[in-house]
């Protein structure tokens, strides 16, 4: 059996290290939030991929539950296991953080290769984002924009032409802003 040249093995090893670092850096394993975090503390914690944005005020009990769900999700070490976040949404289906969670869960599912779950959460995020596109809060508006454009990207990458055409018709005329 012929061995690969050393330069190829070294570059492949470097690529593996870089890819591992790139995937691991956005979400560090442990997360420590205060017992009842404020919006600013959720934002500063960088708990998920997208910055925290709630569509309204959250009660302290709900804040505590969200903090524990985020800590449980990150403590697991398996970033593709969204069970703790799904359990939070089951317990608080009308949470002001649901758009933020669904948008993040869609992207995390996509990055984990669970495309059907990415589509489910992406479509849910866009459904919840619809009324938020005209929101005055720039963070919520940016997240709503992102939900729509992320879903369009998913449809395009997965070859869902009819769904993409319908979504683009919905997006047409909406004032999308920022990096969405």
N, C-alpha and C positions, 0 to 999 in steps of 0.2 A: 504494500500500500504506500502510495506516494504522500509525503508530508507536505503541508502547505508551507509556502515560504514564510520565514519569520516576520517579515514586514506585514504580511496579511494578517497573521495571528495577532501581532501587536495592535494593528489598527482595529481589528474586530474586537479585541479586548477593550480598547479605548472607547469604541463606539458603545459597547455594552455598559461601561462605566458611565458614560455621558447620558445614555438613555435612562439608566437607572436613577441617576441624579436628577434629570429633568422631570421624571415622573414623580419622584419622591419629594422634591423640594416644595411644590405648591402646597402640599398638605403634610405637615409633619405629623408624626404618630400621635403624640400626646397633646391634649388640649386642656387647659385649666381655665375655667370661667368662674367668676364670682357666683355666689348662690342665686342672686337675682340680677342678671346682667342688664345694663341699659343698652339702648340701640348703639351708642358709641362703643361700648365694651364688646358687643357682638361684632361690630365693624372692625375694631382693632384686633380681635382674635383671629381674623382671617380663617374662620372655621371651614369654609368651603371654597370652591373655585371663584365664585362671583361675590362681590362685596355685599354685605348684609343690607337688605332693604325690606322694610315692613310697610304694608299698605295702610296701616292704621296703628292705633295704640294697642298694646298687649297688656293683659293683666299680669300681676306678679307671679301667680301660679303657672300661667302659661309660659312666662319667661324662664321660670325654673325648670319646667318640663322640657323646653327647647334646649336649654343649656345641658341638661342631663342627656338628652338624645344625641346632641352633637358630641359630647364627651364619650358616650358609649360607642358611637359610630367610629370615632377616631381611635379609641382604645383598642378596638377589635383588630386593627392593623390590616384588615381586608377592605380596601376602599371600594370594592365592587359590592360589598354586602350592605345594602341600604335599609336593612330591617329596622334599625333603631329610628331612622328618619321616617320610614313608612308608618311605624307604630305611633310616632308623634302626630302625623297627619290623620291617622285613624282616630286618635283621642281628641284632636283639635281640628276638625275638618274645615272650619271657617277661620282658621288662624290668619292673621295679617302677614305671617311669614310664609304662607303656603306657596305663593308665586316664587319667592326666592328659593325655597326648598325644591320645588318641582323643576325649575330651570337648572339648578345645580345637579339634581338627580338625573336629569336627562343627559347632561354633559358627562357626568361621572359614568353613567351606564354606557354611553357611546365610547368613552375612552377605555372602558373595561371590555368592550366587544360584545356587549349585550344589547344588540341593536333594537330588538323588539321592545325591550324595557325603555330604551332611549326614546323611541317613538312614542310610547305610551306617556311617559313623563313630559316629553316635549309638547305633545298635543294637549295634555292637561295644563301645562304652563301657559300655552298660548290661549286656551279657553279662559283661564283666570286672568290673563294679561289684557284681554280685549277691552274691558272697561277702564284699564289703567293707562292706555296709550295717551290720553289727554290729561293725565295726572300732573299736578303742579309740582310735586316733589321730584326733583331731577333724578334722584337715585332710583325711585320706583319707575319713573318714565323710561330711564335707561334700561332697567331690567325688563320692562314690558317690550321695549324695542328688541332687546336681545332675544327674548323668548320667541318672537316672530321670525327673526333672521336665523336663529339657531335651528328652528324647525324647518325653515326653507332649505338650509344647508343639509340637514338630515335627509329630507325628501330628495334633494338633488343627488347626494352621495349614494342613496339606496335605490335610485332609479324610479321613484314614485312620481311619474310625470303628471298624472291627473291630480294627485293631491297637491303637488307643487304648483300647478297652474291655478288651482282653486285658492291656495294660500296667497300666491302672488296677486291674484285679483283682489283679495281682502286687503293686502298690504298696499296696493296701489292707491295713492292719494293720502296715505297716512304720513304724518310728519315724523319720519324716523330720524333720530339724531344720534350723535356720539359715535362710539365704536361699534355699534350694533351692526 
